[in-house]
């Protein structure tokens, strides 16, 4: 069960890194995808990261 919890935390970290990647990419001039599309992608990844992190925390509280 600890492997499943670790996977949730790892997926959460990857989603947060993706969020930060898109937020940093918004600051660069001359990017192809429009900034509003980049903001939407960052929002979706951030929301997914929070949901997966909460699931991991709940599983870790239930198991312990």
N, C-alpha and C positions, 0 to 999 in steps of 0.2 A: 504494500500500500504506500510505502514511502516513495517508491519510484513514480507512482501516479501523482503524488503531491509535488514531487520535484519537477515532473513534466509540466504541471500547471504553473509553477513558479517560473520555469524556463520559458514557456510560451508567453507568459506575462512580460518577462524581461524583453523578449524579442519584439513584442508589440510596442512596448514603450520606446525601445531603440528606434523602431520605425517611425513612431510619432515624432521623436526628436529629429530624426533625419529630415522628415518633411517640413518641420518647423524651421530648421536651419536652411533648407532649400528655398523657402519662401523669401528669405533675406537676400539671396543672390540675384543679381540683375540678369535679365535675358534668359530666364528659364522658359522652356516650351510649354509645359502644362500651365494653364492660367492659375493665378494665385488662389482664386476661389476654389478651384478643384483641389489644389494642394491642401487648403485648409479643411476641406471636407474629408480628404483622405486621412489627415492627421487626427481629426475628430473621431473618425470611425476606429482608427487604430488605438487611440487613447481610451475610448469607451470599451473596446474589446479587451484592452489590457487591464482596465479596472475590474471588469466582470470576471475575467479569468483569475485575477489576483484574489478577489473576494471568494471565488469558489475554492481556490487553494487554501486560503485561510480557514474557511469553514471546514474543509476536509481535515486540515491539520488539527483543528479544535475537536472535531468529532473523534478522530483516531486516538488522540492523546487523552 
